[in-house]
Amino acid sequence: MKSVKVSIFALAAAAITVLAFRNMEGGSISGKVAPLDGANQVWAIQGADSMKTDIADGTFNLQGAKAGTYTVIINAKQPFRNVTISDVKVDEGKVTDLGEIRLEQ
C-alpha cells in the first residue's frame, strides 16, 4: 500500500511539472495603456492566427505567442481611438514589452 501511495505521488508531481512548463512555450507581448481605463482588449495578429486578452488596470500580457512578427491592436473605449502597432517581434521564451501606449481622442 505504501508503494502505491508513493507511485501516485510521483505521478502527480510529474503531471504538475509538465503542466507548469507547458505555459512557458512561445513568447509573450505585454504593455500598459494610458489612461488606465481607456481600453478593454488587445489583439495580436500574425497571418491568419490571432489571440486576444483583456486589459485590466491598464495592463495586458498576451502569453503563448509563437515566435514571429505581429500586428497588435488596442481596442479603445470611447472617446479614445484604437491603436495599431505593426511589426511587433516576438522571440521564443522572451517577453516583448511595448511599454506605455498613450491613447488619443
C-alpha positions, 0 to 999 in steps of 0.5 A: 500500500505504501508503494502505491501511495508513493507511485501516485505521488510521483505521478502527480508531481510529474503531471504538475511539472509538465503542466507548469512548463507547458505555459512557458512555450512561445513568447509573450507581448505585454504593455500598459495603456494610458489612461488606465481605463481607456481600453478593454482588449488587445489583439495580436495578429500574425497571418491568419492566427490571432489571440486576444486578452483583456486589459485590466488596470491598464495592463495586458500580457498576451502569453503563448505567442509563437515566435514571429512578427505581429500586428497588435491592436488596442481596442479603445473605449470611447472617446479614445481611438484604437491603436495599431502597432505593426511589426511587433517581434516576438522571440521564443521564451522572451517577453516583448514589452511595448511599454506605455501606449498613450491613447488619443481622442 
